[in-house]
Amino acid sequence: MWPNNGFRPMWKVPTPNGFSSFAVKDRRAYTIVAREADGVPREVLIALDGDTGKELWSVAFGSSRYGHDGGNQGAGRNTGGDGPRSTPTLDEHRVYVLTSDLVLAAHHMKDGKEIWKRDLIKEHKGKNITWKNAASPVIDGNLVFAAAGGSSESLLGIDKMTGKTVWKAESDQITHATPVPATIHGERQIIFFTQKGLVSVKPADGKVLWRHPFKFSVSTAASPVVAGDIVYCSAGYGVGSTAVQIKKAGDKFTADELWMVSGNSIANHWSTPIHKDGHLYGMFQFKEYGDGPIKCVELKTGKVKWSQPGFGPGNVIMVDNQLIALSDAGQLVHIEATPAGYKEKGRFQAITGKCWSTPAFSQGRIYVRSTKEAAAFDLSQKIAGK
């Protein structure tokens, strides 16, 4: 159980604007903020010391203007624009960024020096979307994957060391959803969630393994969830959610729908749920800022096992088989991962500001941020359900 008064932060620092989450490795935390660089508002990748919160280095990218206000909703009511919402991706000694303008870049973790940079719109006939890119780059093996191009080259596999395009495929229009690597029926694949629906491709060459159509309306933002041979996906704006079972006969894959629920009752606006023992746990809600529920949903049937209000469109992670939820108002909540009912084991106010980002857990520490500030807490010895 957590102490009644919560945890004292190891540190707190300003993180102006943005829904980018932390990526953490070797006691360093990386995220993207919006602030002035050379007198211009820009998206800025920052590296923080995990022990102190001290900024170690920063790299400025393109404009942090998004053509709309976008920030006058939910907890904190920050105005002036959302800020960046893509999260850096880490691999060995490099950090990768996919900006809102679909610039993909690799930098050294140690000092932030650029290794390579690609403008995917210019180089692959890409077209951005409303609210601009929110997806993060995904690494699997020697490639980094992104949906960012245009006709016949929408889906991209790029060499993570050199930045060279290894393959380009399909003509799907992109969404805000980050692709997901998975192994299904013994075959490795990358599952993209485009405006056409789910599309799974071979990592080596982009050849399509299977597709499943799914309605697009306004924005698709939550990533697919893979559990064995079942793939779940969802979108807000009245679309709903579905689960499909992937089957394989010889070399041929098929996707058979298990269930589909239209509307917003079982919908993930942009918060991707997590899976444990046949159940999904996450923020199933649409624009229910401040009071939207966390729910437990049976994966095979779509049946809601329990629902607990008071979270808003925050995010959930799994640590030692326990749930850690960050509400949109900045509360960290420890919840038992069981379909038997909602069982809260601790809660405290971690940060202020609008929290539409996902917590990160590393070496006993949890890192959280909002459009206002970031903090780290040492949860060692306290998170296990003992």
PAPAKE-308537 format. One record per residue: y, x, z negated of N, C-alpha, C in turn; residue number from 1; residue in three letters. Coordinates in pm, whole numbers, plus 50000, padded with zeros to 5 digits. Each point is the difference from the previous one (the first is absolute). Layout:
    n_v    n_u    n_w   ca_v   ca_u   ca_w    c_v    c_u    c_w    n  res
      Y      X      Z      Y      X      Z      Y      X      Z  NUM  ALA
...
//
This chain:
    n_v    n_u    n_w   ca_v   ca_u   ca_w    c_v    c_u    c_w    n  res
  49879  50084  50000  50121  49916  50000  50125  50087  50000    1  MET
  50105  49951  50065  50125  50072  49999  50075  49973  49869    2  TRP
  50082  50094  49956  50082  49975  49880  50095  49882  50023    3  PRO
  50032  49928  49893  50082  49879  50011  50138  50028  50059    4  ASN
  50054  50116  49973  50134  50033  50050  49996  50080  50130    5  ASN
  49882  50005  50062  49990  50068  50127  49998  50151  49988    6  GLY
  50041  50068  50107  49998  50144  50006  50142  50052  50023    7  PHE
  50029  50112  49938  50129  50065  50025  49989  50078  50130    8  ARG
  50099  49985  50091  49991  50072  50128  50009  50151  49982    9  PRO
  49924  50070  50079  50013  50146  50004  50135  50036  50059   10  MET
  50044  49918  50097  50130  50020  50062  50038  49876  50078   11  TRP
  50130  49985  50025  50054  49898  50088  50109  50063  50085   12  LYS
  50000  49968  50129  50101  50053  50091  50044  49891  50097   13  VAL
  50119  50010  50056  50044  49902  50099  49920  50012  50130   14  PRO
  49965  49884  50058  49937  49996  50134  50069  49888  50079   15  THR
  50114  50029  50056  50081  49894  50061  49934  49936  50122   16  PRO
  49978  49870  49990  49953  49915  50109  49869  50047  50063   17  ASN
  49921  49904  50037  49875  50029  50068  49880  49945  49927   18  GLY
  49898  49967  50078  49874  49949  49946  49887  50099  50023   19  PHE
  50034  50123  50036  49903  50106  50014  49937  50028  49864   20  SER
  49867  50010  49997  49930  50033  49876  49989  50152  49985   21  SER
  49947  50044  49886  49975  50142  49980  49864  50039  50055   22  PHE
  49995  50118  50060  49874  50069  50029  50000  50125  49912   23  ALA
  49891  50025  49929  49998  50104  49896  49887  50098  50024   24  VAL
  50031  50128  49985  49898  50105  50010  50049  50123  49925   25  LYS
  49913  50060  49919  50030  50124  49928  50129  49989  49920   26  ASP
  50012  49887  49928  50116  49978  49912  50133  50003  50076   27  ARG
  49996  49956  50125  50121  49977  50077  49995  49858  50056   28  ARG
  50114  49934  50000  50008  49861  50047  50098  49990  50116   29  ALA
  49957  49935  50107  50078  49991  50123  50030  49854  50031   30  TYR
  50123  49972  50038  50038  49865  50042  50120  50011  50093   31  THR
  50043  49885  50054  50113  49998  50092  50107  49908  49944   32  ILE
  50123  50050  49993  50113  49923  49949  50106  49986  50109   33  VAL
  50102  49922  49972  50114  49986  50091  50124  50055  49929   34  ALA
  50062  50100  50058  50123  50055  49942  50075  50078  50108   35  ARG
  50120  50036  49969  50082  50072  50098  49953  50143  50016   36  GLU
  49994  50044  50125  49973  50139  50034  50095  50038  50112   37  ALA
  50078  50103  49978  50103  50041  50096  50097  49886  50029   38  ASP
  50029  49920  49896  50097  49893  50013  49951  49876  50069   39  GLY
  49868  49994  50028  49941  49886  50072  49887  49942  49916   40  VAL
  49991  49867  49988  49887  49941  49928  49870  50023  50075   41  PRO
  49904  50064  49934  49876  50037  50066  49878  49970  49912   42  ARG
  49884  49997  50065  49874  50002  49927  49969  50145  49963   43  GLU
  49969  50021  49873  49983  50136  49951  49867  50013  49926   44  VAL
  49914  50089  50047  49877  50034  49931  50032  50094  49886   45  LEU
  49953  49968  49878  50025  50086  49885  49869  50039  49934   46  ILE
  49998  50119  49942  49888  50049  49920  50048  50019  49858   47  ALA
  49930  49938  49905  50037  50009  49859  49894  50075  49922   48  LEU
  50044  50078  49901  49909  50063  49906  49938  49893  49913   49  ASP
  49868  49990  49999  49933  49895  49925  50016  50012  49850   50  GLY
  50034  50118  49950  50018  50020  49856  50139  49963  49951   51  ASP
  50100  50018  50087  50139  49984  49956  50080  49898  50081   52  THR
  49953  49965  50120  50077  49914  50088  50107  50074  50078   53  GLY
  50011  50130  49980  50100  50079  50072  49971  50000  50149   54  LYS
  50106  49980  50080  49984  50005  50145  49981  50144  50045   55  GLU
  49892  50025  50073  49967  50135  50043  50055  50030  50139   56  LEU
  49996  49902  50087  50059  50013  50133  50015  49863  50063   57  TRP
  50075  49995  50108  50019  49874  50072  50015  50029  50149   58  SER
  49961  49900  50080  50013  50009  50146  50059  49869  50050   59  VAL
  50110  50007  50072  50066  49880  50053  49947  49968  50139   60  ALA
  49977  49870  50023  49957  49952  50131  50110  49914  50061   61  PHE
  49963  49892  50066  50097  49918  50069  50074  49903  49910   62  GLY
  50072  49909  50063  50087  49907  49930  49921  49908  49907   63  SER
  50064  49965  49889  49942  49902  49907  50067  49864  50017   64  SER
  50053  49974  50117  50056  49869  50032  49894  49920  50075   65  ARG
  49984  49874  49960  49891  49921  50054  50047  49873  50071   66  TYR
  50130  49985  50015  50052  49889  50076  49998  49868  49926   67  GLY
  49984  50004  49868  49999  49878  49918  50020  50041  49856   68  HIS
  50031  49901  49915  50017  50027  49858  49863  50023  49939   69  ASP
  49920  49893  49992  49860  50014  49964  49972  50028  49856   70  GLY
  50100  50037  49921  49972  50038  49863  50041  49897  49899   71  GLY
  50052  49886  50044  50055  49903  49905  49897  49895  49961   72  ASN
  49880  50048  49966  49894  49910  49957  49923  50067  49888   73  GLN
  49952  49919  49909  49908  50051  49899  50067  50074  49888   74  GLY
  49915  50062  49917  50047  50068  49880  50099  50109  50034   75  ALA
  50107  50009  49923  50100  50104  50019  50110  49959  50094   76  GLY
  49970  49914  50097  50097  49951  50097  50089  50112  50055   77  ARG
  49937  50107  50042  50075  50109  50063  50042  49957  50140   78  ASN
  50123  50026  50034  50048  49967  50133  50028  50128  50078   79  THR
  50020  49986  50130  50035  50114  50081  49887  50051  50086   80  GLY
  49887  49931  50006  49889  50043  50084  49879  50041  49921   81  GLY
  49886  49989  50062  49875  50028  49930  49981  50147  49966   82  ASP
  50033  50084  50096  49960  50140  49988  49863  50019  50062   83  GLY
  49952  50124  50009  49871  50031  50060  49885  49939  49921   84  PRO
  49893  49965  50069  49887  49937  49932  49866  50062  50037   85  ARG
  49998  50098  50086  49879  50074  50031  49977  50108  49893   86  SER
  49875  50024  49965  49966  50098  49896  49949  50128  50065   87  THR
  50040  50117  49949  49946  50125  50054  49849  50008  49982   88  PRO
  49936  50078  50086  49856  50024  49993  49976  50149  49982   89  THR
  49908  50037  49910  49977  50140  49966  49864  50046  50049   90  LEU
  49995  50128  50040  49875  50057  50047  50007  50150  49984   91  ASP
  49915  50056  49915  49999  50143  49975  50138  50049  49958   92  GLU
  50068  50074  50086  50130  50056  49963  50115  49936  50078   93  HIS
  49976  49881  50056  50101  49937  50084  50030  49858  49954   94  ARG
  50123  49957  50028  50041  49862  49974  50046  49940  50132   95  VAL
  49953  49879  50028  50029  49934  50127  50086  49877  49975   96  TYR
  50094  49975  50091  50092  49888  49988  50006  49925  50131   97  VAL
  50002  49867  49991  50026  49915  50117  50122  49917  49965   98  LEU
  50114  50030  50061  50126  49938  49962  50011  49857  50053   99  THR
  50106  49932  49957  50023  49863  50047  50026  49997  50150  100  SER
  50047  50110  50056  50025  50010  50144  49881  50060  50075  101  ASP
  49883  50005  49933  49875  50046  50061  50005  50146  50045  102  LEU
  50063  50082  49917  49991  50145  50016  49891  50048  49905  103  VAL
  49901  50069  50054  49888  50053  49923  50020  50149  49982  104  LEU
  49992  50049  49877  50029  50141  49973  49906  50055  49895  105  ALA
  49972  50130  50009  49921  50072  49901  50086  50110  49939  106  ALA
  49994  50013  49867  50079  50101  49928  49912  50071  49899  107  HIS
  50038  50123  49967  49930  50075  49897  50030  49940  49863  108  HIS
  49895  49980  49918  50021  49947  49866  50084  50094  49913  109  MET
  49983  50129  50019  50063  50097  49912  50151  49996  50007  110  LYS
  50055  49995  50121  50145  50012  50015  50062  49896  50093  111  ASP
  49920  49913  50059  50054  49897  50087  50028  50045  50142  112  GLY
  49968  50123  50035  50029  50048  50134  49918  49923  50104  113  LYS
  50068  49970  50112  49936  49922  50105  49892  50080  50070  114  GLU
  49884  49935  50024  49892  50060  50076  50005  49947  50143  115  ILE
  50010  49869  50013  50020  49938  50131  50061  49862  49981  116  TRP
  50057  49947  50107  50063  49868  49997  49985  49933  50136  117  LYS
  49970  49868  49998  49982  49925  50123  50081  49870  49993  118  ARG
  50072  49968  50106  50068  49872  50013  49908  49908  50079  119  ASP
  49927  49912  49931  49895  49922  50065  50056  49891  50091  120  LEU
  50120  49954  49972  50061  49901  50090  50033  50064  50134  121  ILE
  50064  50115  49995  50040  50068  50124  49880  50054  50076  122  LYS
  49903  50056  49927  49891  50071  50065  49883  49909  50040  123  GLU
  49992  49880  49939  49887  49912  50031  50045  49857  50031  124  HIS
  50120  49987  50051  50051  49870  50045  49996  49895  49890  125  LYS
  50019  50044  49878  49990  49910  49886  50116  49902  49989  126  GLY
  49975  49890  49930  50101  49899  49974  49994  49963  49853  127  LYS
  50113  50013  49932  50001  49969  49858  49999  49849  49977  128  ASN
  49988  49960  49876  49985  49860  49963  50108  49960  49900  129  ILE
  50009  49870  49972  50096  49949  49903  49980  50070  49866  130  THR
  50109  50042  49938  50002  50077  49875  49948  50143  50018  131  TRP
  49970  50037  50123  49955  50135  50035  49867  50035  49932  132  LYS
  49953  50121  50026  49867  50038  49955  49988  50004  49847  133  ASN
  49885  49952  49950  49968  50011  49858  49865  50066  49979  134  ALA
  49922  50020  50107  49867  50058  49988  50008  50148  49967  135  ALA
  49898  50049  49933  49990  50143  49967  49903  50068  50095  136  SER
  50016  50130  50022  49902  50072  50081  49868  50010  49924  137  PRO
  49889  49998  50072  49867  50007  49939  49926  50121  50057  138  VAL
  49941  50079  49911  49926  50119  50042  49851  49978  49977  139  ILE
  49920  50034  50099  49855  49998  49988  49946  50114  50083  140  ASP
  49932  50093  49938  49954  50117  50072  50117  50086  50045  141  GLY
  50001  50034  50127  50104  50088  50053  50115  49925  50066  142  ASN
  49998  49868  49991  50101  49922  50068  50085  49917  49904  143  LEU
  50121  49972  50043  50088  49905  49932  50016  49881  50094  144  VAL
  49991  49880  49944  49999  49878  50080  50123  49915  49974  145  PHE
  50051  49940  50107  50115  49912  49988  50000  49902  50115  146  ALA
  50051  49880  49974  50025  49903  50107  50149  50002  50027  147  ALA
  50038  50054  50113  50143  50021  50023  50040  50002  50146  148  ALA
  49903  49997  50090  50033  50016  50141  50014  49869  50075  149  GLY
  50010  50012  50132  50019  49884  50087  49876  49970  50080  150  GLY
  50018  49946  50119  49891  49955  50085  49902  50113  50030  151  SER
  49871  49974  49974  49889  50093  50023  50002  50122  49908  152  SER
  50091  50003  49905  50005  50111  49905  50058  49956  49865  153  GLU
  49964  49880  49961  50051  49948  49873  49938  50070  49881  154  SER
  49868  50019  50003  49928  50063  49890  49985  50148  50030  155  LEU
  50029  50083  49900  50008  50144  50025  49916  50079  49901  156  LEU
  49929  50101  50054  49933  50100  49920  50064  50135  50027  157  GLY
  50056  50063  49897  50082  50120  50018  49943  50114  49915  158  ILE
  49991  50118  50057  49950  50117  49929  50091  50029  49879  159  ASP
  49942  50002  49882  50081  50015  49879  50059  50140  49986  160  LYS
  49941  50098  50065  50050  50137  49988  50112  50030  50098  161  MET
  49988  49947  50122  50094  50037  50106  50096  49888  50039  162  THR
  49966  49874  49969  50082  49888  50042  49971  49955  50143  163  GLY
  49902  50061  50064  49966  49965  50139  49922  49868  50003  164  LYS
  50034  49914  50096  49927  49875  50017  49861  50029  50056  165  THR
  49897  49959  49926  49862  50020  50041  49953  49881  50084  166  VAL
  50037  49880  49960  49969  49882  50080  50106  49893  49979  167  TRP
  50010  49911  50099  50088  49884  49992  49927  49884  50065  168  LYS
  50015  49880  49940  49918  49889  50048  50063  49866  49970  169  ALA
  49963  49899  50077  50031  49859  49979  50150  49971  50016  170  GLU
  50031  49869  50001  50138  49957  50024  50048  49902  49893  171  SER
  49936  50002  49884  50038  49910  49892  50140  50027  49950  172  ASP
  50073  49893  49972  50129  50017  49932  49975  50029  49853  173  GLN
  50082  50085  49944  49973  50050  49865  50047  49900  49894  174  ILE
  49955  50024  49876  50045  49924  49883  50043  50099  49892  175  THR
  50027  49946  49881  50037  50085  49887  49878  50051  49923  176  HIS
  49879  49963  50042  49879  50033  49925  49950  50141  50030  177  ALA
  49962  50072  49896  49943  50134  50014  49853  49989  50039  178  THR
  49954  50079  50099  49858  49998  50038  49911  50053  49889  179  PRO
  49870  49967  50009  49905  50034  49893  49877  50069  50060  180  VAL
  49963  50120  49951  49873  50062  50040  49885  49935  49923  181  PRO
  49884  49988  50063  49883  49940  49935  49874  50044  50071  182  ALA
  49889  49994  49926  49869  50019  50061  49923  49870  49986  183  THR
  49965  49939  50114  49930  49872  50002  49874  50017  50085  184  ILE
  49886  49965  49943  49871  50018  50066  49983  50144  50048  185  HIS
  50043  50093  49915  49980  50142  50026  50096  50062  50100  186  GLY
  50094  49923  50052  50092  50054  50100  50142  50004  49947  187  GLU
  50059  50118  50005  50138  50017  49957  50092  49931  50099  188  ARG
  50106  49937  49950  50093  49928  50086  50137  49989  49934  189  GLN
  50101  49976  50081  50135  49976  49953  50035  49856  50036  190  ILE
  50037  49921  49898  50029  49859  50023  50152  49980  49998  191  ILE
  50053  49960  50114  50142  49968  50012  50017  49849  49985  192  PHE
  50116  49960  49949  50032  49858  49985  50126  49975  50082  193  PHE
  49983  49956  50125  50110  49986  50094  50038  49853  50015  194  THR
  50094  49973  50089  50041  49862  50023  49890  49919  50068  195  GLN
  49899  50066  50055  49885  49930  50056  49894  49970  49894  196  LYS
  50004  50075  49890  49900  49984  49895  49939  50133  49962  197  GLY
  49874  49996  49954  49929  50121  49962  49942  50068  50124  198  LEU
  50016  50132  50008  49940  50076  50107  49948  50131  49941  199  VAL
  49871  50023  50016  49936  50119  49947  49968  50096  50114  200  SER
  50033  50128  49979  49980  50099  50106  49926  50122  49947  201  VAL
  49938  50072  50091  49938  50128  49965  50110  50103  49971  202  LYS
  49989  50073  49890  50105  50098  49967  50015  50109  50105  203  PRO
  49891  50040  50065  50007  50116  50090  50073  49972  50130  204  ALA
  49988  49874  50051  50055  49976  50133  50075  49867  50014  205  ASP
  50003  49918  49896  50073  49874  50007  49925  49887  50070  206  GLY
  49874  50021  50033  49922  49895  50065  49980  49883  49904  207  LYS
  50024  49878  50049  49990  49882  49916  49854  49970  49966  208  VAL
  49974  49983  49869  49867  49963  49953  49987  49848  49987  209  LEU
  50103  49937  49945  49999  49854  49986  50142  49950  49978  210  TRP
  50018  49872  50027  50127  49933  49977  49975  49866  49931  211  ARG
  50102  49954  49929  49999  49863  49948  50143  49947  50007  212  HIS
  50024  49891  50073  50137  49949  50013  50051  49942  49869  213  PRO
  50130  50018  49976  50063  49946  49880  50145  49968  50034  214  PHE
  50043  49883  49960  50134  49952  50036  50109  50092  49947  215  LYS
  50105  50018  50079  50119  50074  49957  50118  49906  49993  216  PHE
  50076  50009  49891  50123  49922  49986  50099  50080  49917  217  SER
  50106  50044  50060  50112  50070  49936  49963  50142  49957  218  VAL
  49904  50013  49907  49964  50132  49951  49859  50000  49942  219  SER
  49922  50102  50037  49872  50030  49936  50018  50133  49929  220  THR
  49977  50003  49869  50035  50120  49924  49890  50055  49911  221  ALA
  49912  49915  49947  49892  50049  49914  49890  50062  50086  222  ALA
  49941  50108  49952  49893  50067  50074  49868  49927  49986  223  SER
  49907  50018  50094  49866  49944  49984  49931  50061  49878  224  PRO
  49904  49927  49945  49918  50048  49889  49855  49999  50046  225  VAL
  49931  50112  49985  49863  50014  50045  49907  50010  49880  226  VAL
  49896  49917  49995  49900  50004  49895  49863  49987  50064  227  ALA
  49931  50111  50016  49871  49998  50070  50019  49962  50144  228  GLY
  49939  49887  50041  50014  49955  50138  50096  49882  50012  229  ASP
  50080  49976  49896  50098  49891  50003  50141  50059  50008  230  ILE
  50081  49944  50088  50140  50043  50013  50089  49878  49975  231  VAL
  50094  50017  49908  50094  49893  49963  50138  50036  50054  232  TYR
  50074  49899  50043  50138  50022  50041  50083  49876  49970  233  CYS
  50131  50020  49990  50088  49890  49962  50142  50026  50048  234  SER
  50077  49891  50011  50142  50009  50035  50073  49880  49943  235  ALA
  50128  50018  49973  50083  49892  49948  50054  49913  50112  236  GLY
  50110  49931  49971  50067  49912  50096  49907  49890  50051  237  TYR
  49917  49946  49906  49914  49889  50033  49873  50034  50074  238  GLY
  49973  50129  50022  49882  50039  50077  49872  49984  49917  239  VAL
  49994  50068  49883  49883  49989  49914  49913  50123  50000  240  GLY
  49869  49981  49978  49910  50114  49988  49862  49965  50052  241  SER
  49923  50105  50026  49864  49982  50050  49914  50118  49957  242  THR
  49868  49976  50002  49903  50107  49981  49899  49992  50112  243  ALA
  49969  50115  50060  49902  50004  50109  49888  50096  49963  244  VAL
  49881  49966  50044  49885  50086  49979  49970  50076  50129  245  GLN
  49993  50131  49987  49977  50085  50116  49849  50023  50015  246  ILE
  49949  49971  50119  49859  50020  50029  49985  50098  50115  247  LYS
  49884  50065  50004  49975  50097  50106  49859  49982  50055  248  LYS
  49990  49986  50131  49872  49991  50069  49999  50107  50108  249  ALA
  49918  50103  49979  50005  50115  50091  50132  50072  49983  250  GLY
  50074  50013  50108  50132  50064  49994  50114  49898  49995  251  ASP
  49966  49872  49998  50101  49896  50009  50034  49942  49863  252  LYS
  50131  49996  49970  50050  49940  49877  50053  49860  50029  253  PHE
  49984  49910  49903  50063  49869  50007  50062  49968  49865  254  THR
  50099  49911  50001  50068  49957  49878  49988  49849  49989  255  ALA
  49929  49953  49898  49978  49857  49979  50081  49951  49881  256  ASP
  50077  49897  50022  50086  49947  49894  49918  49935  49889  257  GLU
  50024  50042  49875  49937  49940  49884  50080  49881  49950  258  LEU
  50131  50016  49998  50089  49891  49958  50142  50032  50045  259  TRP
  50080  49895  50008  50141  50012  50035  50077  49894  49922  260  MET
  50105  50041  49931  50087  49908  49927  50141  50015  50054  261  VAL
  50053  49896  50063  50136  50005  50054  50101  49969  49890  262  SER
  50127  50036  50026  50105  49975  49903  50018  50117  49905  263  GLY
  50073  49976  49892  50037  50108  49910  49925  50000  49867  264  ASN
  49901  49912  49984  49932  49992  49871  49915  50124  49972  265  SER
  49939  50054  50105  49928  50127  49987  50056  50093  50107  266  ILE
  50119  50048  49975  50068  50087  50098  50060  50119  49928  267  ALA
  49995  50113  50067  50064  50122  49950  50118  50030  50090  268  ASN
  50120  49988  49944  50121  50021  50079  50006  50145  50049  269  HIS
  50004  50093  49907  49992  50142  50037  49918  50080  49900  270  TRP
  49952  49935  49894  49925  50068  49895  49851  49996  50033  271  SER
  49942  50115  50032  49859  50006  50035  49914  49988  49874  272  THR
  49906  49904  49995  49914  49990  49882  49895  50111  49999  273  PRO
  49929  50011  49887  49893  50099  49989  49869  49928  49974  274  ILE
  49891  50067  50029  49867  49939  49988  49918  50064  49889  275  HIS
  49929  49916  49926  49903  50049  49901  49891  49895  49984  276  LYS
  49877  50042  50021  49883  49916  49972  50010  49861  50064  277  ASP
  50035  49997  50127  50001  49874  50071  50122  49913  49979  278  GLY
  50104  50055  49936  50120  49922  49974  50125  50080  50037  279  HIS
  50102  49927  50046  50131  50058  50030  50095  49970  49884  280  LEU
  50080  50099  49963  50101  49983  49897  50134  50044  50058  281  TYR
  50101  49915  49988  50129  50038  50055  50101  49889  49994  282  GLY
  50115  50026  50061  50111  49905  50001  49983  49905  50118  283  MET
  49937  49888  49976  49980  49897  50103  50115  49900  49988  284  PHE
  50101  50018  50084  50122  49922  49987  50090  50028  50120  285  GLN
  50100  49917  50016  50095  50020  50108  50140  49964  49951  286  PHE
  50086  50099  49995  50139  49986  49958  50015  49934  49862  287  LYS
  49904  50022  49913  50009  49950  49863  50052  50112  49911  288  GLU
  50126  50036  50023  50059  50113  49930  50009  49973  49851  289  TYR
  49957  50098  49920  50012  49990  49856  49886  49927  49932  290  GLY
  49951  49889  50057  49899  49921  49929  49871  49978  50078  291  ASP
  49986  50059  50117  49878  49983  50078  49879  50055  49927  292  GLY
  49880  49947  50029  49882  50036  49922  49923  50120  50052  293  PRO
  49923  50058  49911  49888  50085  50037  49877  49910  49997  294  ILE
  49910  50020  50098  49881  49915  50008  49874  50083  50017  295  LYS
  49890  49939  49963  49868  50053  50029  49935  49905  50100  296  CYS
  49958  50055  50115  49944  49919  50108  49863  50054  50036  297  VAL
  49902  49911  50008  49865  50040  50041  50001  50035  50148  298  GLU
  49955  50120  50033  50015  50050  50136  49919  49920  50101  299  LEU
  49879  49964  49969  49913  49934  50098  50037  49856  50028  300  LYS
  50075  49937  49909  50027  49857  50014  50149  49965  50007  301  THR
  50087  50088  49950  50142  49968  49992  50034  49913  49880  302  GLY
  49904  49978  49911  50023  49917  49882  50083  50076  49896  303  LYS
  50105  49935  49949  50084  50060  49896  49930  49985  49866  304  VAL
  49970  50111  49935  49932  49998  49870  50100  49983  49886  305  LYS
  50116  50064  50010  50107  49978  49903  50134  50041  50059  306  TRP
  50105  49949  49938  50136  50027  50045  50091  50011  49879  307  SER
  50084  50104  49998  50091  50020  49888  50142  50025  50053  308  GLN
  50095  49913  49969  50137  50017  50051  50075  50111  49926  309  PRO
  50120  50029  50052  50090  50090  49930  50007  50141  50054  310  GLY
  49958  50023  50125  49998  50135  50054  50092  50020  50120  311  PHE
  50017  49898  50083  50078  50021  50122  49924  50091  50096  312  GLY
  50062  50036  50113  49931  50081  50100  49998  50149  49963  313  PRO
  49936  50031  49887  49977  50139  49964  49872  50049  50064  314  GLY
  49930  50092  49932  49877  50056  50057  49901  50036  49890  315  ASN
  49874  50013  50039  49891  50027  49907  49921  50122  50046  316  VAL
  49957  50083  49904  49906  50109  50028  49884  49990  49902  317  ILE
  49894  50075  50026  49883  50005  49913  49989  50139  49940  318  MET
  49989  50007  49867  49983  50126  49930  49885  49984  49901  319  VAL
  49895  50080  50015  49884  49993  49910  49949  49856  49986  320  ASP
  49990  49932  50113  49949  49862  50005  50087  49901  49924  321  ASN
  50125  50036  49975  50097  49911  49939  50117  49981  50097  322  GLN
  50066  49885  49993  50114  49972  50086  50130  50045  49934  323  LEU
  50084  50062  50078  50137  50030  49958  50092  49932  50100  324  ILE
  50079  49905  49953  50091  49925  50086  50143  50039  49969  325  ALA
  50081  50014  50103  50144  50021  49985  50068  49875  50052  326  LEU
  50067  49927  49911  50070  49879  50042  50126  50037  50076  327  SER
  50056  49904  50072  50121  50031  50077  50120  50025  49909  328  ASP
  49987  49966  49872  50106  50025  49903  49979  50128  49921  329  ALA
  49895  50077  50034  49982  50131  49939  49912  50005  49877  330  GLY
  49922  49895  49975  49906  50004  49888  49866  50055  50046  331  GLN
  49945  50093  49922  49864  50048  50023  49906  49919  49912  332  LEU
  49893  49949  50061  49909  49911  49929  49856  50049  50018  333  VAL
  49929  50013  49890  49860  50042  49999  49913  49875  49991  334  HIS
  49911  49981  50100  49921  49877  50011  49854  50037  50021  335  ILE
  49912  49927  49934  49857  50021  50022  49960  49944  50136  336  GLU
  49925  50079  50075  49957  49958  50134  49872  49918  49989  337  ALA
  50014  49872  49971  49885  49912  49987  50032  49864  50060  338  THR
  49906  49939  50071  50023  49866  50054  49989  49891  49894  339  PRO
  49961  50037  49878  49979  49901  49894  50129  49935  49954  340  ALA
  50113  50068  50021  50130  49945  49958  50101  50111  49985  341  GLY
  50126  49961  49990  50108  50098  49985  49998  50056  49858  342  TYR
  49984  50130  49988  49992  50064  49869  50097  50118  49997  343  LYS
  50116  49976  49941  50105  50103  49993  49975  50089  49879  344  GLU
  50011  50133  50022  49971  50095  49894  50122  50083  49959  345  LYS
  50112  49978  50067  50122  50071  49964  50108  49978  50103  346  GLY
  50125  50013  49958  50114  49979  50089  50122  50067  49940  347  ARG
  50082  50061  50086  50128  50052  49954  50096  50012  50117  348  PHE
  50130  50003  49968  50104  50014  50101  50011  50147  50037  349  GLN
  49961  50035  50122  49996  50140  50041  50131  50046  50062  350  ALA
  50055  49920  50091  50122  50036  50071  50079  49874  50030  351  ILE
  50123  50018  50045  50083  49890  50044  50021  50009  50151  352  THR
  50056  49896  50057  50018  49996  50144  49889  49920  50066  353  GLY
  50007  49986  50130  49902  49923  50076  49880  50088  50033  354  LYS
  49882  49958  49957  49878  50079  50018  49909  49935  50102  355  CYS
  50015  50037  50124  49909  49953  50104  49911  50114  50047  356  TRP
  49988  50101  49919  49916  50116  50031  49873  49995  49917  357  SER
  49910  50094  50027  49869  50005  49934  49995  50116  49902  358  THR
  49948  49980  49879  49985  50113  49907  49905  50105  50056  359  PRO
  50015  50122  49954  49907  50109  50035  49947  50060  49870  360  ALA
  49871  50028  49997  49937  50056  49880  49937  50134  50034  361  PHE
  50029  50101  49919  49946  50133  50024  49995  50078  49869  362  SER
  49884  50054  49969  49980  50087  49883  50054  49937  49871  363  GLN
  49965  49874  49980  50037  49933  49876  50142  49946  49997  364  GLY
  50072  50016  50109  50140  49956  50005  50019  49892  50104  365  ARG
  50090  49908  49970  50034  49897  50098  50146  50016  50040  366  ILE
  50025  49994  50130  50133  50019  50057  50044  49868  50063  367  TYR
  50119  49955  49965  50052  49874  50052  50144  50020  50045  368  VAL
  50044  49914  50092  50139  50006  50043  50048  49862  50042  369  ARG
  50131  49990  50007  50066  49877  50045  50111  50038  50096  370  SER
  50082  49904  50035  50117  50029  50083  50111  50067  49919  371  THR
  49974  50021  49873  50101  50058  49911  49955  50132  49938  372  LYS
  49877  50005  49948  49957  50117  49926  49848  50019  50010  373  GLU
  49956  50120  49958  49858  50032  49996  49967  50058  49864  374  ALA
  49874  49989  49961  49957  50052  49870  49854  50039  50006  375  ALA
  49961  50088  49907  49861  50039  49983  49960  49979  49855  376  ALA
  49876  49951  49980  49949  49975  49866  49862  50063  49987  377  PHE
  49975  50061  49884  49870  50058  49971  49912  49895  49934  378  ASP
  49900  49950  50073  49912  49897  49949  49864  50054  49959  379  LEU
  49985  50130  49996  49870  50061  49968  49949  49949  49867  380  SER
  49869  49976  49995  49929  49950  49884  50027  49852  49971  381  GLN
  50087  49937  50078  50037  49861  49968  49957  49901  50106  382  LYS
  49962  50049  50118  49976  49905  50107  49858  49946  50001  383  ILE
  49904  50077  49954  49862  49954  50004  49983  49880  49908  384  ALA
  49916  49909  50039  49983  49878  49922  49911  50022  49880  385  GLY
  50043  50084  49910  49922  50035  49881  50066  49945  49876  386  LYS
//
